[in-house]
């Protein structure tokens, strides 16, 4: 009985999602019918549906004893591109299917569970007073109009009601939870589809970032190193012409050419560091990050586990920390920072924290957006927590071989 009572309570609690789901069927139908016209407003229309689905995931997860993960990808705004992406997403249509099924069945399941409790004592008490009720007003399977029926049929109906209470009601709870898991949880096909889309976007972003990096290198070489080398060649040519007639002027040109070549080498080293910092090869990631922290204008506490990772992962980690520390120094107003790098068999985890003013928004600056693109190119993940007035925490996971 305790199990049935708990099941009844759970079905009643399910009304918190089934009643809004039922109420939302009409506007959902209107949106689907007018989809072409309402497409720009689809992201806004989906938000309450997903909030309701998330509430059901939490409730069903408590019943099943396991979490039902969300199959959604991060939102990219409220424009037409996001609306089209939502329209193509299987998760959107599965949420709508769950809303229809749960809205139509949730209320009935709760009514059955609640009604069967008073029905049992009422039915079992019929033999005591059926004869005093108006004729034909009481029934147990059939109308009670004789003592043989009154002494047998109510007990049969009470047994059936008890069976419903003890067997059906707990299974209704499990059925509701399983329905939520099947329709609201990520299926293998959905996960693979979302993964393919994510990798497609990541590849496009990686190619865009790679193209931008090549253009930057070309610009730096053309405007910096090449210009210095051309100027040095001109000075050497002039010095050669003046060497016999004016050795002092030639010597000055030689010295200027030497300075230009040294400056070109310095700029070339800067370009090389942008591609792959040589310090990573010399000192490893731990030594490179400690040297990076030592050059910051604020104290940076550094905790880096020793061990090497693939070169591409170390370069990305160095870029992430360098960009994050630059953002801290320029924008956060922090008094100190903290960098933690943990090496695990299958991944490298980076955490950069500061005690600044917070409020960092990756959509409003190129620094954090660049970090996300660089990390996504290696199939990594980026999390940013930056509440106003409480500093910023940047966490990055980079997959790598053991």
Protein Blocks (a to p, Z undefined) as FASTA:
>chain_A
ZZmmmmmmmmmmmmmmmmmmmmmmmmmmmmmmmmmmmmmmmmmmmmmmmmmmmmmmmmmm
mmnopacddfbdcdebjbfklmmmmmmpmklmmmmmmmmmmmmmmmmmmmmmmmmmmmmm
mmmmmmmmmmmpcehkacehiacfbfklmmmmmmmmmmmmmmmmmmmmmmmmmmmmmmmm
mmmmccfklmmmmmmmmmmmmmmmmmmmmmmmmmmmmmmmmmmmmmmmmmmmmmmmmmmm
mmmmmmmlmmmmmmmmmmmmmmmmmmmmmmmmmmogfklmmnommlmmmmmmmmpcbdcd
ddddeddddfklmmmmmmmmmmmmmmmmmmnopabdcddddddfkbccdddddfbegjia
fklpfklmmmmmmmmmnopacdddddehiapaddddddddZZ
